[in-house]
Amino acid sequence: MSTFFDFNEKPDMSFLGLKPDPDYDPNKVEIVLPQFSPSLQKTNIPDGLFASCLTWLHSFFNTYPIRYPFEYTGTKPEEYSKHATCVPMEVPYLDADTLIGMTKTCESVSERVSTYRVRNDLIVKVNGGFHSPYVESLNLLMVRTLTTIPVPQVHQLTIKDDTSYLAMENIAGRTLHDCWDELSIFRQFYIAWTLRGYVKQLRSIRRTIPGTLNGSLGQGIFLSDDGAGPFSSYSEFVDWYNHKLDVGKRFCKTPPDTPPFDESYPLVFTHNDISMRNVILGDDGKVYLVDWALSGFYPEWMEYAAMAWYLDVCPRSWTRWIPFITGNHKTSSLLQFHPEMHVFDVLLINDMRRVSITNILDPIVAVEKNTRADNPVGIHVAALQKVPATVIKATKRQS
């Protein structure tokens, strides 16, 4: 049995202690671009054949210099938002109404996210919700500046009515999801080797505090659906996850031998969603990496785990390259919680399989408080309580 909810009626959430923002203006429109202060130093690598050879040599010998460009003084993670921001555009790429209207006249090109190709050279990614709308644009700027990884150029970020519209360069090409089986084994090896080099470049960019570039809520497959953090230290992140794992063991019989969070690795910049749909083989021959919304500073084995999460939906000809691309990290297990369904998914990395455990909370609804002080573990099962029937109408059905 699983529990599902009907939110057709707007619930009274006052029992959570939530209050309306007195400064909220539904008609306010932001048109911004990402910016780092101080500015990041552009990676100076020459173009052409020499650059390609140099990148391959770096990848083969793993000689990318280790960098800590975000070690600012001050209280963490609050200090990060002062240096990684989005600033108003003096001359917008497109006015807000035009940009938003263009997304209404075409269908999404992605099955997973609302992404619209509004022109041959322009794509718009639409995201609603309370997560920071600035994270992906900051990630793209950072990657374009500090690495040689081909990623889309951000033209404009528009925010209106709690919805963000990220306008960026449209990459002409095909995703690996659409063309992988047509490629020769040599072409597949070339792509895997190229991605391996990309991962090594990202891992050369490090920070001592986990999470996003601007210190907002972290997102990802192995973080709670409402985000996690922000964390003030690596140890706080580890404690948050181990508590989550402990809850899984106590409430849903997660395998008792599931090991705790492996904190032996440094925090490196991690894409966190390298899937076949997020790798584009460009018409220009380049291998592009897109969808940086979940990226941040996490231990390097999380890149491996995020790729392994798609084992059951990807061909063997792709999944066999995962350890080659990210390094082999078959040493731990990871837990993902789906609060709306009361389901835990467990990724058993050590034997490369995934299991789901249902019927763990039945009619009890887990409520998460928004402040870290009230909820230091940051997960829905941390504050179990009965929710009034007038707030949420729950219906049961066989899973």
C-alpha positions as CSV (number, residue, x, y, z in Angstrom):
1,M,0.0,0.0,0.0
2,S,1.2,3.5,-0.8
3,T,-0.3,6.8,0.0
4,F,-1.1,9.5,-2.5
5,F,-2.5,13.0,-2.0
6,D,-4.9,15.3,-3.7
7,F,-3.9,18.9,-3.5
8,N,-6.8,20.3,-5.5
9,E,-7.9,22.3,-2.4
10,K,-5.3,24.8,-1.2
11,P,-4.4,23.6,2.4
12,D,-4.0,25.7,5.4
13,M,-0.3,25.3,6.2
14,S,-0.3,27.5,9.3
15,F,0.4,24.5,11.5
16,L,3.9,24.4,9.9
17,G,4.6,27.9,11.1
18,L,4.8,29.3,7.6
19,K,4.0,32.9,7.1
20,P,3.4,34.9,3.9
21,D,6.3,37.1,2.7
22,P,5.1,40.7,3.2
23,D,7.5,41.9,0.4
24,Y,6.3,39.3,-2.1
25,D,5.3,41.0,-5.4
26,P,3.7,38.6,-7.9
27,N,4.2,41.1,-10.7
28,K,7.9,41.6,-10.1
29,V,10.1,40.5,-13.0
30,E,13.8,39.8,-12.8
31,I,16.0,39.7,-15.9
32,V,19.5,38.8,-14.9
33,L,22.8,37.2,-15.8
34,P,25.2,35.1,-13.5
35,Q,28.2,36.8,-12.1
36,F,31.1,36.0,-9.8
37,S,32.8,38.5,-7.6
38,P,35.8,38.6,-7.9
39,S,35.7,37.4,-11.5
40,L,36.9,33.9,-12.2
41,Q,40.1,33.6,-14.2
42,K,39.5,32.1,-17.6
43,T,41.2,28.8,-18.3
44,N,43.9,29.7,-20.9
45,I,44.1,26.7,-23.2
46,P,44.8,27.2,-26.9
47,D,42.4,26.1,-29.5
48,G,42.8,23.6,-32.3
49,L,44.7,20.3,-32.4
50,F,47.2,21.2,-29.8
51,A,44.4,21.9,-27.3
52,S,42.8,18.5,-28.0
53,C,46.1,16.7,-27.5
54,L,46.8,18.6,-24.3
55,T,43.4,17.8,-22.9
56,W,43.9,14.1,-23.7
57,L,47.3,14.1,-22.1
58,H,45.9,15.7,-18.9
59,S,43.1,13.2,-18.9
60,F,45.5,10.2,-19.4
61,F,48.0,11.2,-16.7
62,N,45.4,12.9,-14.4
63,T,47.5,16.1,-14.2
64,Y,44.8,18.8,-14.0
65,P,46.0,21.2,-11.3
66,I,43.9,21.2,-8.1
67,R,42.1,24.5,-7.5
68,Y,40.2,26.0,-4.6
69,P,38.7,29.1,-6.3
70,F,35.8,29.5,-3.8
71,E,37.5,29.5,-0.4
72,Y,36.3,32.9,0.8
73,T,36.7,34.1,4.4
74,G,33.5,34.6,6.4
75,T,30.6,32.5,7.6
76,K,29.7,29.5,5.4
77,P,27.6,28.9,3.5
78,E,26.2,32.5,3.7
79,E,29.4,33.9,2.3
80,Y,29.0,32.1,-1.0
81,S,25.8,34.1,-1.9
82,K,27.9,37.3,-1.8
83,H,30.3,36.1,-4.4
84,A,28.1,34.0,-6.7
85,T,25.1,36.1,-7.7
86,C,22.9,37.1,-10.6
87,V,22.9,40.8,-11.6
88,P,20.3,42.8,-13.6
89,M,20.9,43.1,-17.4
90,E,21.1,46.6,-18.7
91,V,20.0,45.4,-22.1
92,P,17.9,42.2,-22.0
93,Y,18.5,39.6,-24.7
94,L,14.7,39.4,-25.0
95,D,12.0,41.2,-23.0
96,A,10.2,39.0,-20.4
97,D,6.8,38.8,-22.1
98,T,8.2,37.9,-25.5
99,L,10.4,35.2,-24.0
100,I,7.6,33.7,-21.8
101,G,5.2,33.9,-24.7
102,M,7.6,31.9,-27.0
103,T,7.5,29.0,-24.5
104,K,3.7,28.8,-24.8
105,T,3.7,28.2,-28.5
106,C,5.9,25.1,-28.7
107,E,6.2,21.7,-27.1
108,S,8.9,20.6,-24.7
109,V,11.8,18.9,-26.3
110,S,12.5,16.9,-23.1
111,E,10.4,14.2,-21.4
112,R,11.9,15.0,-18.0
113,V,12.1,18.8,-17.8
114,S,10.2,21.7,-19.4
115,T,12.7,22.7,-22.1
116,Y,11.5,24.5,-25.2
117,R,13.4,25.2,-28.5
118,V,11.9,28.6,-29.2
119,R,14.3,29.3,-32.1
120,N,16.9,27.3,-34.0
121,D,19.6,29.0,-31.9
122,L,17.7,29.4,-28.6
123,I,16.4,27.0,-26.0
124,V,14.5,28.0,-22.8
125,K,14.4,25.8,-19.7
126,V,11.4,26.5,-17.4
127,N,11.5,25.7,-13.8
128,G,8.9,26.4,-11.1
129,G,9.3,25.9,-7.4
130,F,11.1,27.2,-4.4
131,H,14.6,26.0,-5.3
132,S,17.1,28.7,-6.2
133,P,16.6,29.6,-9.9
134,Y,20.2,31.0,-10.2
135,V,22.1,27.7,-9.6
136,E,22.2,26.3,-13.1
137,S,23.2,29.6,-14.7
138,L,26.0,30.0,-12.2
139,N,27.2,26.5,-12.8
140,L,27.2,27.0,-16.6
141,L,29.2,30.2,-16.3
142,M,31.7,28.6,-13.9
143,V,32.2,25.5,-16.2
144,R,32.6,27.7,-19.3
145,T,35.3,29.8,-17.4
146,L,37.3,27.2,-15.5
147,T,37.2,24.2,-17.9
148,T,37.2,23.3,-21.5
149,I,34.0,21.4,-21.3
150,P,31.6,22.5,-24.1
151,V,28.3,23.7,-22.4
152,P,25.5,26.1,-23.6
153,Q,26.0,29.8,-23.2
154,V,23.5,31.6,-21.0
155,H,21.8,34.5,-22.7
156,Q,19.4,35.5,-20.0
157,L,17.6,34.3,-16.8
158,T,14.0,35.6,-16.4
159,I,12.1,35.1,-13.2
160,K,8.4,35.9,-12.9
161,D,5.6,34.5,-10.7
162,D,8.0,32.1,-8.9
163,T,9.0,30.6,-12.3
164,S,12.4,30.9,-13.9
165,Y,13.1,30.9,-17.7
166,L,16.7,30.1,-18.5
167,A,17.4,31.2,-22.1
168,M,20.6,29.7,-23.4
169,E,22.3,28.5,-26.6
170,N,20.6,25.7,-28.4
171,I,23.1,22.9,-29.2
172,A,22.6,21.4,-32.6
173,G,23.1,17.7,-32.4
174,R,21.6,14.5,-31.0
175,T,21.6,13.2,-27.4
176,L,23.3,9.8,-26.7
177,H,19.8,8.5,-25.9
178,D,18.9,9.0,-29.5
179,C,22.0,7.9,-31.3
180,W,24.1,5.7,-29.1
181,D,23.2,2.4,-30.7
182,E,24.1,3.8,-34.1
183,L,27.7,4.6,-33.1
184,S,30.6,2.2,-33.7
185,I,32.5,0.8,-30.7
186,F,35.3,3.2,-31.5
187,R,33.0,6.2,-31.5
188,Q,31.5,5.0,-28.2
189,F,35.0,4.7,-26.7
190,Y,35.9,8.2,-27.9
191,I,32.8,9.7,-26.2
192,A,33.5,7.7,-23.0
193,W,37.1,8.9,-23.0
194,T,36.0,12.5,-23.6
195,L,33.5,12.3,-20.7
196,R,36.3,10.8,-18.5
197,G,38.4,13.9,-19.2
198,Y,35.4,16.2,-18.4
199,V,35.0,14.5,-15.0
200,K,38.7,14.8,-14.2
201,Q,38.5,18.6,-15.0
202,L,35.5,19.0,-12.7
203,R,37.3,17.1,-9.9
204,S,40.2,19.5,-10.1
205,I,37.8,22.2,-8.8
206,R,37.3,21.8,-5.1
207,R,35.8,23.3,-2.0
208,T,35.8,22.4,1.7
209,I,32.1,23.0,2.2
210,P,29.5,20.8,0.3
211,G,26.6,22.2,-1.7
212,T,25.9,24.7,-4.4
213,L,28.0,27.5,-5.7
214,N,25.8,30.2,-4.1
215,G,25.2,28.3,-0.9
216,S,21.5,27.6,-1.6
217,L,19.7,24.3,-1.0
218,G,21.4,21.4,-2.6
219,Q,19.5,19.2,-5.1
220,G,20.2,15.8,-6.5
221,I,19.1,12.2,-6.8
222,F,20.4,11.4,-3.3
223,L,19.2,14.5,-1.6
224,S,15.6,14.9,-0.3
225,D,13.0,16.0,-2.9
226,D,12.7,19.4,-1.2
227,G,16.4,20.0,-1.3
228,A,19.1,19.6,1.4
229,G,21.1,22.0,3.5
230,P,22.6,24.4,3.1
231,F,25.4,22.9,5.1
232,S,28.1,24.8,7.1
233,S,30.6,21.9,7.0
234,Y,31.4,18.5,5.5
235,S,30.7,16.8,8.8
236,E,27.2,18.4,9.0
237,F,26.4,16.9,5.5
238,V,27.7,13.5,6.6
239,D,25.6,13.6,9.8
240,W,22.5,14.6,7.8
241,Y,22.9,11.7,5.4
242,N,23.7,9.1,8.0
243,H,20.6,10.1,10.0
244,K,18.6,9.7,6.8
245,L,20.1,6.3,6.4
246,D,19.3,5.4,10.0
247,V,15.7,6.3,9.5
248,G,15.6,4.1,6.4
249,K,16.9,1.2,8.4
250,R,14.4,1.7,11.3
251,F,11.3,2.4,9.3
252,C,11.6,0.6,6.0
253,K,14.0,-2.2,6.7
254,T,16.8,-0.9,4.6
255,P,19.5,-3.6,4.4
256,P,21.1,-3.6,7.9
257,D,24.6,-3.9,6.3
258,T,24.2,-0.8,4.3
259,P,27.4,1.2,5.1
260,P,27.4,4.8,6.3
261,F,28.3,7.8,4.1
262,D,31.9,7.5,2.8
263,E,33.6,10.8,3.8
264,S,37.1,9.7,2.9
265,Y,37.0,11.6,-0.5
266,P,37.4,15.3,-0.9
267,L,34.6,17.5,-2.1
268,V,34.9,18.1,-5.8
269,F,32.6,19.8,-8.3
270,T,30.1,17.2,-9.5
271,H,27.7,17.3,-12.4
272,N,25.4,14.9,-10.6
273,D,23.3,13.8,-13.6
274,I,25.5,12.5,-16.4
275,S,22.9,10.5,-18.3
276,M,22.5,9.6,-21.9
277,R,19.9,12.4,-22.3
278,N,22.3,15.0,-20.9
279,V,25.2,14.3,-23.3
280,I,24.8,15.8,-26.8
281,L,26.9,14.7,-29.8
282,G,27.0,18.0,-31.6
283,D,26.8,18.5,-35.3
284,D,30.2,20.2,-35.0
285,G,31.7,16.9,-33.6
286,K,32.0,18.2,-30.0
287,V,30.7,16.3,-27.0
288,Y,28.4,18.7,-25.0
289,L,27.4,18.2,-21.4
290,V,24.0,19.8,-20.5
291,D,21.6,20.1,-17.6
292,W,23.7,21.4,-14.7
293,A,20.8,22.1,-12.3
294,L,21.9,19.5,-9.8
295,S,25.6,20.2,-9.8
296,G,27.6,21.2,-6.7
297,F,30.5,20.2,-4.5
298,Y,30.2,16.5,-3.3
299,P,32.5,13.6,-2.8
300,E,33.7,12.2,-6.2
301,W,31.9,8.8,-5.8
302,M,28.6,10.6,-6.1
303,E,29.2,11.1,-9.8
304,Y,29.5,7.4,-10.1
305,A,26.4,6.7,-8.1
306,A,24.4,9.2,-10.1
307,M,25.3,7.6,-13.3
308,A,24.7,4.1,-11.8
309,W,21.2,5.2,-10.8
310,Y,20.0,4.8,-14.5
311,L,21.3,1.2,-14.8
312,D,17.8,-0.3,-15.3
313,V,16.9,2.1,-18.2
314,C,20.2,2.2,-20.1
315,P,21.8,-0.3,-22.5
316,R,24.7,-2.4,-21.3
317,S,26.8,-0.9,-24.0
318,W,26.5,2.4,-22.1
319,T,26.6,1.3,-18.5
320,R,29.8,-0.7,-18.9
321,W,31.6,2.6,-19.5
322,I,30.5,4.2,-16.1
323,P,33.5,2.9,-14.1
324,F,35.8,4.1,-16.8
325,I,34.2,7.6,-16.9
326,T,34.0,8.2,-13.2
327,G,36.3,5.7,-11.6
328,N,35.1,2.5,-9.9
329,H,33.4,3.3,-6.6
330,K,31.5,0.1,-5.8
331,T,32.0,0.6,-2.1
332,S,28.8,2.0,-0.6
333,S,25.0,2.2,-0.9
334,L,22.8,5.3,-1.3
335,L,19.3,6.1,-0.2
336,Q,16.7,8.1,-2.0
337,F,13.4,9.1,-0.4
338,H,10.2,9.9,-2.2
339,P,8.1,11.6,0.4
340,E,5.0,12.0,-1.8
341,M,4.8,8.2,-2.2
342,H,6.4,7.1,1.1
343,V,8.9,5.0,-0.8
344,F,12.6,4.5,-0.2
345,D,14.8,3.5,-3.1
346,V,18.1,2.0,-2.2
347,L,21.0,1.9,-4.7
348,L,23.2,-1.0,-3.8
349,I,26.3,0.1,-5.5
350,N,28.3,-2.8,-4.3
351,D,26.3,-5.3,-6.4
352,M,24.9,-2.7,-8.9
353,R,21.2,-3.2,-8.4
354,R,18.3,-1.1,-7.1
355,V,15.4,-2.0,-4.8
356,S,12.3,-0.2,-3.7
357,I,10.6,-0.6,-0.3
358,T,7.0,0.5,0.1
359,N,4.3,0.6,2.7
360,I,6.5,2.1,5.4
361,L,4.4,4.9,6.8
362,D,0.9,4.2,5.4
363,P,-1.5,6.9,6.7
364,I,1.2,8.9,8.6
365,V,2.4,11.9,6.7
366,A,5.9,13.1,7.3
367,V,6.2,16.8,7.6
368,E,9.5,18.7,7.2
369,K,10.2,22.0,8.9
370,N,12.0,24.6,6.8
371,T,14.7,25.7,9.3
372,R,17.8,23.7,10.0
373,A,17.5,24.5,13.7
374,D,14.1,22.8,13.9
375,N,15.1,20.0,11.6
376,P,18.8,19.3,11.6
377,V,18.5,16.3,9.4
378,G,16.4,18.0,6.7
379,I,14.2,15.1,5.7
380,H,10.5,14.4,5.7
381,V,10.6,11.5,8.1
382,A,12.4,13.6,10.7
383,A,9.2,15.1,12.1
384,L,6.4,12.6,11.8
385,Q,3.0,13.7,12.8
386,K,-0.7,13.2,12.0
387,V,-1.9,15.8,9.5
388,P,-5.5,16.9,9.8
389,A,-7.8,15.5,7.1
390,T,-8.9,19.1,6.2
391,V,-5.3,19.8,5.2
392,I,-4.5,16.8,3.0
393,K,-7.0,14.3,1.6
394,A,-5.2,11.0,1.4
395,T,-6.4,8.1,-0.7
396,K,-5.0,4.6,-0.6
397,R,-4.5,2.2,-3.4
398,Q,-2.6,-1.0,-3.9
399,S,1.0,-0.3,-5.0
